[in-house]
Amino acid sequence: MQTAANEIRYPDGRLLLPLPGEKYARELGKSGSASLAAHTCTYKALCGYSGTGYTGAEREWFSCDFHKKPSGWTSGGSWYNNQTKGRVGNWYDGNKKWLGSTPPAPYGTKHGQWRGVGYVKPC
């Protein structure tokens, strides 16, 4: 369900898009510069970003299910694991074969790689 000009909410999370001419996704109406934040990932979510350095579109996943990675994310990117302390996120290929896990939360990387990832599974 579209809840703002740049936000789509799903039962398992949301997709937040950067506004035209902006590098970082941010909630409309929030003051301050998103570029100053290390990430914009909501607490208890595993977040993926289409660009490096937490730039571009942001996809948040909350439920502990398999979630298809956004189709346009074919290389580069970044991610932040902001789930409860100690919880890991998992990456799977297109056949749901496990590829690896994130370090325990809270942890993120500004230089990730979406190539080969087909599914994401928080926790």
C-alpha angles and dihedrals in degrees: 000000000000107000100171138008090272103025134083119184123209128186087254100042140302147280116227119190128200114250118249110288093014127110099204130058114237140167113262113250095027113126124223132044119297089204089070092059121088088223139339097223115143117239112266092025135108107221133199126194125202092220136046119266093034091294131140125024117358122212118192122198122194109164122078095240136105110279125190112241113238106275096230093059100094103142143005119011135126139242142202127206104209096160121126114304113290098012118128132211122221134218123210134182125240090280092051093253109153114252102176148298137258119246112264117289135302095047139112144171127220091202111050134150125233094180108116095013113120102162139025125207119187113213 
